[in-house]
Amino acid sequence: MNKVKTWEEYSEEDILEANIEKYNKEEIVKFYQDFDEPKYSYIEYTVIFNTLLQFLHKHLKHPVRAVDMCGGAGKAAFALKSCDAECEVTLVDLADKMLDIARLKAEKENISCRIILQDAFSFLANEAEEFDLIVFSSALHHFKDPVTLLEAAAKRLSPQGLIISIADPNTKIKSKRFRFLQFMASNRQLKKIAIKKSFNNLFNAGNKNGAGEEDFDVAEYQTRTGINDVGLSNDIKRAGLKPLIHMRYPAGEPMMTKIMPWLGLSWAFSMVMCHHAAFDHYHTNTDPLKREIKQNLPYRVKFMI
Ligand SMILES: C[S@@+](CC[C@H](N)C(=O)[O-])C[C@H]1O[C@@H](n2cnc3c(N)ncnc32)[C@H](O)[C@@H]1O
């Protein structure tokens, strides 16, 4: 009998394959096609991108060259274009069907965006590419080793450029309080799925992913524990990067975004990073950026740096 791998045994290649399979599946693609945004859902994208693009404009003499890595249907790529029409945006993803959604939108709304079907590591290995803004939106959790990915991204980053990770889960998503609140706020359909999943976990514990290991989605590798964002902000030194801004915020359904910060349950994090040399130049100027982000978001955010 084939032994199913434990969480630790999965390799970056296994996770890549799981992602290719998952994000070409009809029901997943349909979810991204039909997704109806709650009022505040993605407001952080425009608020943070506006702030960073303005900042970059002060330091660059040319239009910002941006890439939305693992960009899927192009949420971040299109948000960048809406903030700055001059921004040269590239969208990279490994799932052609997700990119089809972006292609359709770009054509329908006449948005210019270079769209590339490739996995992240292969794209970042291309020495001909250089970017001023590299975006990972809800992406780092799809990798076994986010620091190695950021190291590859740092090699494609212009000297004054910024890397931003946005909408990735921190370890709070695993707290019982968070899961309870999320359950209470979900609709009937999602409640049914959650109940079914917890029953499956209860009965399959010990015979699926190893003794007592909870069922998990390999494609969403880091969601099993959530990303230790504080650890990450130290570990990126290995990638030659330094964090300029690190914030936690609630994200999602409007009512939840109001409640979660007061319960200490802001589950998403965003980190803005740059090369060491740029850090020396930039870090004394980050307070106005943080103030602007804070003022323009309709919920409470916590700056870790
Ligand atoms: C949770 S979705 C996020 C999509 C988009 N960035 C957003 O914020 O809506 C994760 C995306 O990452 C892509 N992906 C996962 N692993 C990847 C890899 N190794 N290289 C490129 N894309 C990848 C998937 O195809 C999927 O579109």
The ligand as a Gaussian input file, in Angstrom:
#p B3LYP/6-31G(d) Opt

LIG

0 1
 C       -4.862000      31.776000      -3.972000
 S       -4.560000      31.999000      -5.703000
 C       -4.179000      33.734000      -5.714000
 C       -4.375000      34.328000      -7.065000
 C       -4.114000      35.829000      -7.112000
 N       -2.743000      36.164000      -6.804000
 C       -5.071000      36.548000      -6.181000
 O       -4.612000      37.202000      -5.234000
 O       -6.275000      36.446000      -6.403000
 C       -2.965000      31.281000      -5.921000
 C       -2.449000      31.339000      -7.357000
 O       -1.077000      30.944000      -7.351000
 C       -0.815000      30.202000      -8.527000
 N        0.392000      29.427000      -8.250000
 C        0.562000      28.508000      -7.283000
 N        1.815000      28.040000      -7.302000
 C        2.455000      28.694000      -8.310000
 C        3.771000      28.633000      -8.837000
 N        4.683000      27.823000      -8.325000
 N        4.078000      29.424000      -9.880000
 C        3.148000      30.258000     -10.424000
 N        1.878000      30.354000      -9.973000
 C        1.541000      29.568000      -8.921000
 C       -2.086000      29.400000      -8.723000
 O       -2.221000      28.940000     -10.057000
 C       -3.163000      30.418000      -8.331000
 O       -3.603000      31.149000      -9.440000

